[in-house]
């Protein structure tokens, strides 16, 4: 079993390294195109390796809070002073916060949203798949609808309902936090309220999708002989449902692992819409005006963090799958 888990981690690590190298090549070629240079030259192995090192160095230096470098040039009686910004100052001035805070904001949105999605999605899908009824009819309508319509659309709908019409929750996270800082009342609850709309958007968009997956798994599992036997024995529905949930949990974890990328993409959209200076917004700031400007180092940093989040998520969930699935344990 341990060998299989190590194999999963190594496989995901190989995918992670491959993705990072492809991202580096794409960003380097895009920068070369904007400068009017040859893409072939940018993709030359030696140049690509040097460019990748440069991107990684920027991603490491972005956490170093150093002073700007000052270069003084004297020409005759005049003195020219040039300030060279550091990666940290470039990041904070562009995104509006420190890189550590940016990562924490994205982690907060993703972790809280994913927890709520897993809980309510599993409960709704379990009830709809086993007991059917009105919950199943509603899910069969909402599941395909939310799968087909992108998350940013629902974010705009929530904007219209909760802010423009009701003025219940703050629209811009940055503006809300800045206003609270001036008034001297910033607490953890202030940040949570500022992140309420992004979290609510991600949660509501994905619950029907995850619930639909659980429902389909439950429908297949309830036809098994051991479930029919439990029903004939007259066991309580709650007990049978808990058993079914344990049975479908490994497959559900696999779905959660591979759908995490879609959650990241939705997070990137809602961060931009709600002015949250997280990694999603950092990514968008790196490609703003694509035709006119491209900050390759910023774009690589955001892509690197998002790829790392996906790698960690996939490794943990795949490891849990191997631990929880009795068929894998039996084969091992």
Steps between C-alpha positions, in 0.01 A plus 500: 500500500780742592672420171182588310464832682863585423434406137200736489705787645782439251251490213339827606846653549599400146179661368572812708854536362377446143227762541746753645742450210219538244380818675854638494529429126163661424573812705852538357370467143222753569752751637723447197207561266410826674863616472505411130752220549503153350302234687757242392772694679290523816434125493864408445590261786776722642289817485196320641699362793637847579153653475355232727773570756414870478132426562580277798737763640226762479256262670748454787601868526138615505486394867809706593393839634807693386546871434504623144846520345629850436734572208666843484651625173694826492544686172684825531311720745184288495425187699239248393346263754327183382291280727493134398197325650544162665276200417322554833424865428386414146259243640356718778454803274335292227278270707437723801628266773796280591551163329449313829167670560401437138557126540318495835197675349477246219546212746227643724253528211581156362512313832176645643319463168622143447402399855147636455473347152606156623263503800187634332572332166541160665187538716283624214627237256455225758139596572416549132660172394353280773163656587434680170192723535502877456868539591590270210273684256653835595853361471434355153409850386774695678786254450524525118418874512785586735737271309427677171507863621839645610558614855552866412138522379371396840744744661341783302153375601600506866643848452165620371299332777718540809670833432320714244153404622541408867839653597553205734865413436801707386576493130872581506716320754785750472278806539318345796825411680654843430190670637506278809873572549435875502232448763732274702271199518667226293449153649479148364124550462568808287702290258237225499225750421713646220549149358135397548389570143792312332452202734123506453541511123741205482289300742163553332645442153659166587261339753252378232786366286655303788156389625414368153816289504417354843141434388615299198744300712230428759252385235750244372600388849145453632439221248771287662395182681622614843286815482191305395569258787521788748168636372334159535633475854314820578807701598437875550549719193758710682719196566475383139581850375813520714611166363437614144695819560799301624479282188492788249743725690818372324351564155373839615849592619637414156244729338588775749868463417457543125232771527726716719642667189152621409465639853830687453376652174175612663700644790712703259186654349333588831821649642512742207128582524508562876843671504666238722881528467553124495693280261216503247513879480881481487472277194266744329728794585783310335312482168311830511475666166658187348568680170661799670676354804594167648675459834646155447654471847173588674310263272746218571480560877119481497506190277761337723289554813184373331685193367638435849151519650376252241795267564446502878124452463538212253767325711294521821170389342659220298677380816168503689341307215760225532449491877119495493419279201472141629560362150844665488585374849395148401714509184796631699 
